Amino acid sequence: MQVYSGVMNWENEARRIVRVELVSRSLTYAKLATRLKKAGIEETERSIANKMSRGTFSFIFFLQCMKVMGVKTINLEPPKDVDSKSR
């Protein structure tokens, strides 16, 4: 979870959740766009990239992405810090 000066950065958190789900399923923005199109949702690889870079997308878009990726549950716990020695 991204917290700055005690305030949650919600855009970064929303973007992080979508990215985690994409990576865990080995999906690209292009593959996500294809899945959304099959569901009747018109998005392009570029429009998804723009939304993700801004981090300012609607909850509807978030739900659509989760649905077409097959996400059943969402983990809202902050990611564990990676020990720099284990890299």
VOZA-67211 format. One line per field, with one value per residue: x, y, z of N, C-alpha, C, O, CB in turn. Coordinates in pm, 1 decimal, decimal comma. Glycine has a CB too. Layout:
% residues N
nxx	X/... $
nyy	Y/... $
nzz	Z/... $
caxx	X/... $
cayy	Y/... $
cazz	Z/... $
cxx	X/... $
cyy	Y/... $
czz	Z/... $
oxx	X/... $
oyy	Y/... $
ozz	Z/... $
cbxx	X/... $
cbyy	Y/... $
cbzz	Z/... $
END
This chain:
% residues 87
nxx	83,6/56,9/153,6/169,4/294,7/117,0/-119,8/-322,0/-232,2/-447,1/-477,8/-237,4/-262,2/-491,3/-400,6/-185,5/-316,3/-454,2/-233,7/-96,1/-278,3/-279,9/-10,3/6,8/-140,3/-7,4/-74,4/-94,1/-146,8/-256,7/-367,7/-553,6/-718,5/-825,5/-973,8/-1157,2/-1288,1/-1416,1/-1605,0/-1769,0/-1680,0/-1535,1/-1213,6/-878,5/-538,3/-375,5/-551,5/-593,2/-330,3/-293,3/-486,4/-383,4/-133,4/-204,5/-358,9/-609,5/-885,1/-1221,5/-1431,6/-1597,9/-1453,2/-1242,8/-1382,5/-1472,1/-1228,7/-1135,8/-1333,5/-1309,2/-1055,6/-1092,8/-1081,6/-1146,8/-1124,5/-990,4/-687,7/-631,3/-427,2/-116,1/172,1/434,9/748,0/1033,0/1323,8/1624,8/1862,3/1796,2/1774,4 $
nyy	-117,2/216,4/480,9/814,7/1055,0/970,5/951,5/766,4/670,7/640,9/610,1/486,5/249,9/127,9/89,3/-81,1/-313,2/-399,1/-443,5/-646,9/-857,5/-884,5/-959,2/-1196,7/-1362,4/-1368,9/-1177,9/-930,4/-581,0/-580,2/-838,6/-819,2/-619,9/-762,2/-959,5/-794,0/-688,2/-917,2/-941,2/-739,2/-485,9/-195,5/-133,3/-35,6/-149,7/72,7/256,5/127,3/123,0/399,0/456,5/301,6/420,6/670,7/597,0/665,0/543,2/430,2/267,5/92,1/18,3/-111,1/-328,8/-456,2/-535,8/-712,0/-909,4/-1013,2/-1114,7/-1320,6/-1301,4/-1392,3/-1323,8/-1041,3/-930,1/-710,6/-655,1/-500,1/-535,0/-764,4/-650,3/-681,0/-846,6/-695,8/-838,1/-1085,7/-1072,3 $
nzz	0,0/-82,2/102,4/178,2/383,1/579,9/438,8/224,4/-103,7/-329,8/-608,9/-687,7/-543,3/-656,0/-916,2/-861,2/-770,4/-1002,4/-1171,0/-1031,9/-1059,8/-1339,8/-1389,6/-1240,4/-1396,7/-1629,7/-1826,3/-2082,0/-2162,0/-2415,4/-2434,9/-2229,7/-2336,9/-2552,4/-2417,3/-2285,4/-2507,2/-2608,4/-2415,1/-2478,6/-2424,9/-2517,4/-2536,4/-2593,2/-2629,9/-2594,1/-2466,1/-2225,9/-2126,3/-2092,8/-1894,0/-1687,0/-1647,2/-1552,9/-1337,9/-1274,3/-1305,2/-1355,1/-1109,7/-1231,2/-1462,9/-1331,4/-1212,4/-1447,2/-1559,2/-1358,5/-1374,0/-1643,3/-1623,6/-1458,5/-1183,4/-855,2/-587,4/-412,9/-288,2/-38,8/125,4/208,8/-4,5/78,3/196,2/-4,2/71,3/22,3/13,2/-81,4/-350,2 $
caxx	0,0/135,9/108,6/256,6/260,5/-0,1/-238,5/-317,8/-232,5/-546,5/-451,6/-131,2/-313,6/-579,8/-312,8/-108,3/-402,7/-475,3/-106,1/-70,4/-364,4/-229,6/116,2/-16,0/-203,1/78,0/-152,4/-48,3/-258,5/-319,6/-452,0/-665,6/-807,9/-895,2/-1074,3/-1262,6/-1364,3/-1502,0/-1713,4/-1846,9/-1625,8/-1440,4/-1089,8/-761,6/-415,8/-330,6/-640,7/-564,7/-200,2/-313,8/-556,9/-292,9/-26,9/-265,0/-413,7/-740,3/-988,3/-1344,7/-1451,5/-1659,5/-1341,8/-1175,3/-1464,6/-1469,3/-1098,2/-1133,1/-1424,0/-1255,3/-934,6/-1132,3/-1046,2/-1254,9/-1102,8/-886,9/-610,3/-608,2/-312,7/1,3/270,1/547,5/872,3/1129,6/1455,0/1718,4/1969,1/1750,6/1765,8 $
cayy	0,0/337,8/582,7/930,8/1145,7/918,8/953,2/661,1/710,2/547,8/582,5/385,8/123,7/68,5/46,6/-195,5/-431,7/-445,2/-495,8/-775,5/-957,5/-905,3/-1032,4/-1332,1/-1439,3/-1349,7/-1103,6/-799,0/-490,1/-624,8/-954,7/-768,6/-551,5/-867,9/-1018,1/-694,9/-679,4/-1036,2/-916,4/-625,8/-362,3/-141,3/-73,7/-72,1/-163,1/208,9/318,8/61,5/174,5/536,0/450,6/247,2/516,3/776,2/538,2/726,1/476,5/412,4/139,0/6,6/-37,3/-204,2/-450,0/-521,1/-602,2/-825,5/-1011,9/-1079,6/-1187,1/-1435,8/-1278,9/-1427,9/-1246,7/-938,4/-914,9/-568,9/-643,0/-442,3/-637,5/-782,7/-589,5/-778,0/-830,2/-662,3/-938,3/-1206,7/-1047,0 $
cazz	0,0/-92,9/196,4/183,1/492,8/650,8/352,4/123,2/-244,9/-383,0/-749,8/-694,2/-488,7/-756,9/-1025,3/-811,9/-766,9/-1140,6/-1221,9/-965,6/-1122,3/-1475,4/-1383,5/-1189,7/-1504,6/-1748,5/-1925,6/-2125,7/-2188,6/-2541,0/-2404,1/-2151,1/-2432,4/-2627,0/-2327,4/-2265,0/-2632,5/-2612,8/-2319,8/-2528,7/-2367,9/-2615,1/-2486,2/-2671,9/-2551,4/-2561,2/-2367,8/-2097,7/-2082,0/-2044,9/-1765,2/-1586,1/-1615,7/-1470,9/-1215,5/-1248,6/-1382,5/-1278,7/-1043,5/-1332,9/-1540,0/-1240,4/-1204,4/-1578,1/-1570,3/-1265,8/-1426,8/-1761,4/-1583,9/-1377,7/-1043,7/-762,5/-464,6/-424,0/-166,3/-10,3/215,0/142,0/-42,1/170,8/148,5/-52,2/131,6/-85,0/8,9/-149,5/-494,6 $
cxx	87,9/77,6/212,9/207,0/132,1/-127,1/-220,5/-317,1/-321,0/-525,2/-345,9/-179,6/-404,3/-497,0/-233,5/-191,8/-424,5/-346,7/-73,2/-152,0/-320,8/-105,1/92,9/-79,9/-125,4/1,9/-86,2/-171,1/-331,7/-412,5/-573,2/-766,6/-888,2/-1004,8/-1189,8/-1350,9/-1460,9/-1621,7/-1798,9/-1801,7/-1514,9/-1326,4/-979,2/-643,4/-369,7/-419,6/-620,0/-432,6/-213,5/-382,8/-463,9/-183,0/-79,5/-311,0/-550,6/-844,0/-1108,1/-1348,5/-1517,4/-1550,9/-1267,0/-1251,8/-1464,5/-1338,7/-1092,6/-1217,3/-1361,6/-1123,9/-967,4/-1097,2/-1167,5/-1245,5/-987,6/-819,7/-579,1/-493,8/-195,9/99,1/381,2/669,9/967,5/1263,2/1557,0/1832,0/1926,3/1741,7/1880,4 $
cyy	123,1/444,7/693,1/1023,9/1102,2/913,9/848,3/721,3/609,2/514,2/473,4/250,3/53,7/13,3/-78,1/-323,4/-486,0/-506,9/-631,9/-885,7/-986,4/-993,5/-1176,6/-1422,8/-1428,7/-1281,4/-970,1/-708,8/-531,6/-743,1/-913,5/-699,7/-653,1/-930,5/-921,3/-685,2/-797,4/-1021,8/-796,9/-491,3/-312,2/-67,3/-119,0/-89,9/-25,0/274,2/257,4/112,9/315,7/537,2/402,4/345,9/630,5/721,0/593,1/664,6/451,4/275,9/40,9/-59,4/-140,9/-336,2/-526,9/-597,9/-725,5/-941,8/-1086,1/-1152,2/-1310,2/-1423,8/-1308,3/-1349,4/-1148,7/-923,3/-767,2/-547,1/-580,1/-552,5/-645,0/-715,1/-700,0/-745,4/-808,6/-764,2/-1061,2/-1188,4/-1105,4 $
czz	0,0/-0,6/199,5/291,1/563,1/568,3/243,0/-16,9/-317,6/-529,6/-764,4/-643,9/-590,5/-872,1/-984,5/-814,4/-907,7/-1194,6/-1161,1/-1032,0/-1265,9/-1474,6/-1338,6/-1294,2/-1635,7/-1862,5/-1956,3/-2140,3/-2315,7/-2515,7/-2321,0/-2241,8/-2512,1/-2542,3/-2302,8/-2389,9/-2644,8/-2519,3/-2361,2/-2476,3/-2460,4/-2545,8/-2578,2/-2578,2/-2504,5/-2454,8/-2229,0/-2041,2/-2026,7/-1909,0/-1655,6/-1549,9/-1529,2/-1336,1/-1181,1/-1340,9/-1292,5/-1210,6/-1140,1/-1417,0/-1457,2/-1234,0/-1336,6/-1596,5/-1481,6/-1320,0/-1544,4/-1732,8/-1499,6/-1231,0/-955,8/-632,2/-487,8/-289,1/-145,9/87,7/140,1/106,0/61,3/111,3/109,0/10,9/21,3/-95,0/-68,8/-299,4/-567,7 $
oxx	184,0/-33,5/331,3/91,5/49,3/-232,4/-116,5/-393,8/-273,7/-551,7/-362,1/-140,5/-394,3/-521,8/-216,7/-143,7/-414,3/-351,0/-27,4/-100,7/-324,6/-96,1/153,3/-74,8/-172,2/12,0/-29,6/-284,8/-454,0/-523,5/-682,6/-887,2/-1006,9/-1116,1/-1306,0/-1473,2/-1575,2/-1726,5/-1890,1/-1876,2/-1413,4/-1341,8/-985,1/-648,1/-329,8/-369,1/-628,2/-423,4/-152,1/-342,0/-464,9/-143,3/-8,2/-303,2/-601,7/-885,3/-1097,0/-1278,2/-1495,0/-1555,7/-1231,8/-1192,6/-1457,7/-1338,9/-1049,0/-1176,7/-1360,7/-1084,5/-880,6/-1084,3/-1276,6/-1347,5/-900,0/-886,5/-508,7/-466,7/-178,7/108,9/416,9/692,9/981,3/1310,3/1573,9/1893,1/2011,8/1704,2/1888,4 $
oyy	130,9/492,9/667,0/1066,4/1185,0/876,6/842,7/813,3/504,4/401,4/379,8/146,8/-67,6/-97,6/-170,0/-429,0/-606,7/-612,5/-722,0/-994,6/-1101,6/-1090,4/-1268,8/-1545,2/-1474,1/-1321,0/-905,3/-755,2/-519,9/-747,5/-966,7/-718,6/-632,1/-952,0/-961,7/-675,2/-779,5/-1082,5/-757,3/-393,5/-379,3/46,9/-228,2/-50,0/-8,0/339,8/326,8/142,9/348,8/610,7/455,4/354,0/681,2/789,0/570,5/724,4/451,5/182,6/-79,8/-180,2/-247,3/-443,2/-649,8/-711,6/-832,0/-1057,8/-1209,2/-1241,1/-1393,3/-1524,6/-1256,2/-1313,0/-1171,4/-905,7/-706,3/-434,1/-604,4/-652,6/-545,1/-721,8/-800,1/-631,8/-894,9/-776,4/-1134,8/-1282,1/-1093,2 $
ozz	76,4/-22,5/221,0/290,4/601,0/620,0/177,5/-45,2/-361,5/-571,2/-842,8/-697,8/-608,6/-919,4/-1064,7/-855,5/-929,5/-1257,8/-1231,4/-1057,6/-1309,1/-1549,9/-1393,4/-1282,3/-1740,1/-1978,6/-1868,2/-2131,7/-2323,8/-2568,9/-2339,6/-2225,8/-2537,0/-2590,2/-2299,8/-2379,6/-2686,9/-2541,3/-2288,7/-2482,3/-2478,9/-2502,4/-2634,8/-2461,8/-2389,3/-2363,7/-2127,6/-1922,2/-1925,3/-1819,1/-1544,5/-1433,6/-1442,6/-1233,8/-1071,5/-1440,3/-1169,9/-1249,3/-1131,3/-1440,1/-1508,2/-1248,4/-1336,9/-1643,9/-1525,5/-1312,5/-1545,8/-1808,4/-1473,0/-1161,4/-979,0/-573,7/-571,2/-187,2/-226,4/128,4/20,6/177,1/123,7/-9,4/179,4/5,1/-64,8/-201,2/-118,1/-369,9/-689,9 $
cbxx	-95,0/140,5/85,3/262,6/245,6/-24,9/-261,9/-437,3/-84,9/-683,6/-406,6/-10,1/-390,9/-682,1/-216,4/-57,7/-538,2/-521,7/7,5/-104,0/-510,1/-198,6/214,6/-103,4/-346,2/133,1/-296,6/32,1/-208,7/-212,1/-370,7/-616,3/-727,0/-796,1/-1009,9/-1201,5/-1268,6/-1421,6/-1656,5/-1989,6/-1571,7/-1512,3/-1060,5/-731,0/-304,4/-328,9/-788,1/-559,8/-99,2/-396,3/-679,5/-231,4/34,8/-383,7/-319,8/-734,8/-935,8/-1466,4/-1537,3/-1756,1/-1245,6/-1162,1/-1608,3/-1486,6/-984,8/-1184,8/-1556,6/-1234,6/-841,1/-1069,7/-996,0/-1252,0/-1072,2/-946,3/-480,1/-734,2/-272,7/70,0/329,1/575,3/936,1/1138,8/1492,5/1775,8/2010,5/1616,5/1758,8 $
cbyy	0,0/387,9/522,9/1002,6/1288,9/1001,0/1095,6/565,8/714,4/604,6/710,4/431,2/149,2/172,8/161,0/-168,4/-398,3/-327,8/-396,8/-767,5/-910,7/-770,9/-962,2/-1327,1/-1391,8/-1485,0/-1081,3/-808,3/-344,7/-663,5/-1062,0/-671,7/-460,9/-976,2/-1057,6/-556,7/-675,7/-1161,4/-893,2/-644,8/-385,3/-47,4/-114,2/34,8/-232,9/295,8/303,4/-93,0/172,8/616,2/358,5/117,5/572,2/840,4/561,6/879,8/344,2/429,0/155,7/88,3/74,5/-142,6/-414,1/-417,1/-505,4/-782,4/-948,8/-978,6/-1094,6/-1558,1/-1133,2/-1577,7/-1341,2/-802,3/-999,0/-506,0/-781,0/-336,6/-608,3/-934,6/-497,2/-777,9/-952,6/-522,6/-978,2/-1249,1/-901,0 $
cbzz	120,0/-239,2/338,9/46,5/440,6/770,7/290,1/139,6/-306,4/-364,9/-822,2/-612,9/-356,9/-809,1/-1065,4/-669,5/-701,2/-1232,1/-1192,6/-814,4/-1120,0/-1542,2/-1288,1/-1066,0/-1526,0/-1796,9/-1875,9/-2260,8/-2200,7/-2645,1/-2329,4/-2042,2/-2528,4/-2673,0/-2193,5/-2230,9/-2754,5/-2575,8/-2180,1/-2494,5/-2221,4/-2712,7/-2336,9/-2780,3/-2634,4/-2687,7/-2411,3/-2114,6/-2197,6/-2146,0/-1774,2/-1635,3/-1744,7/-1545,1/-1100,1/-1267,9/-1443,6/-1369,7/-915,6/-1422,9/-1585,4/-1098,8/-1165,1/-1690,6/-1533,1/-1126,3/-1469,7/-1871,9/-1506,4/-1431,9/-1021,8/-732,8/-343,0/-472,0/-171,9/44,3/272,7/231,8/-181,5/198,1/256,5/-207,4/218,7/-62,8/149,9/-96,0/-523,2 $
END
